[in-house]
């Protein structure tokens, strides 16, 4: 009888813990103003290098607040070239 009560208490504890962790992990990120958060994506185009004027990469920059997307052609993916695009 005591083991059953203890087992139920442990189950209840873990169920409550699961609910709390779910609430913590699923909080949405709120963007208050433009240029608050960006997403950068670098696409490799080395397969098409002979067609596209020696540009190897496309850099896509997306602003989460305004959903503005900008794309830049890059010949190499050095940090200096990416900073110039920003």
C-alpha positions in Angstrom: 0.0 0.0 0.0 2.8 2.4 0.9 4.7 1.5 -2.2 1.6 2.3 -4.4 1.2 5.7 -2.8 5.0 6.4 -3.2 4.8 5.3 -6.8 1.8 7.5 -7.5 3.6 10.5 -5.9 6.6 9.9 -8.1 4.4 9.7 -11.2 2.7 12.9 -10.3 6.0 14.6 -9.6 7.3 13.7 -13.1 4.1 14.6 -14.8 4.3 18.1 -13.2 8.0 18.4 -14.1 7.2 17.5 -17.7 4.5 20.2 -17.9 6.9 22.8 -16.4 9.7 21.9 -18.7 7.4 22.0 -21.7 6.3 25.5 -20.8 9.9 26.6 -20.4 11.2 25.1 -23.6 8.3 26.3 -25.8 8.4 29.9 -25.1 8.1 32.0 -28.2 10.7 34.5 -29.2 9.2 38.0 -29.5 10.8 40.5 -31.8 10.1 44.1 -30.9 11.7 46.0 -33.7 13.4 45.6 -37.1 17.1 44.4 -37.1 16.5 42.6 -33.8 17.3 39.1 -35.1 18.6 37.9 -38.4 18.9 34.5 -40.0 21.9 33.9 -42.3 22.0 31.1 -44.8 24.9 30.3 -47.1 24.1 28.2 -50.2 26.9 26.4 -52.0 26.9 26.7 -55.8 30.3 25.3 -56.7 28.6 22.8 -59.0 27.5 25.7 -61.2 30.7 27.7 -61.1 31.3 27.7 -64.8 27.8 29.1 -65.5 27.4 31.8 -62.9 30.5 34.0 -63.5 32.7 32.3 -60.8 30.3 33.0 -57.9 30.5 30.0 -55.6 28.0 31.0 -52.9 24.7 32.8 -52.2 24.3 34.6 -48.9 20.7 35.0 -47.8 19.9 37.3 -44.9 16.4 37.4 -43.4 15.2 39.9 -40.8 12.7 38.1 -38.6 10.6 41.1 -37.6 10.0 42.6 -41.1 10.5 39.4 -43.1 12.8 41.3 -45.3 15.1 39.0 -47.3 18.3 40.0 -49.1 20.6 37.8 -51.2 24.2 38.4 -52.2 26.4 36.5 -54.6 29.9 35.7 -53.1 33.0 34.3 -54.8 34.3 33.0 -51.5 33.0 32.7 -48.0 35.5 34.6 -45.9 34.3 36.6 -42.9 35.4 39.8 -44.6 33.1 39.3 -47.6 30.1 38.4 -45.4 30.7 41.5 -43.2 30.7 43.7 -46.3 27.3 42.3 -47.2 25.8 43.2 -43.8 
